[in-house]
Amino acid sequence: MAPLAAALPLHTAGPYVAAAYIAVFVIVLAYVAIMAGKLARSERTLSDLVERIKRRDAGGDE
């Protein structure tokens, strides 16, 4: 039975494998950067809410 796809010789496939690893690395790096931005925004929102609660409890926002 013949293989479905012929394998590339190692000297020909090397650049494609390297490109695939680089592409996956860039995608993971972008995902981590986006998640870090969302986390920072959530932390700012949370600290703002904590400050509002503290001011309300102190009687500042009546």
C-alpha positions, 0 to 999 in steps of 0.5 A: 500500500502506498503512503498517502503523502510522500515524506520530504527529504530531511535537507528539504524539510528542515526549513519547513519544520523551523518555520512551523516551530517559529509560527507556533512560538509567535502564536503562543507569545501573542496569546500570552501577551493578550492574556497579560493585558487582560489580567492587568486590566482586570487588576486595575478594575479590581483595585478601583472597585476596592478603593470605591468600597473603602471610600464608601465605607469611610463615608466619602461617597454619600 
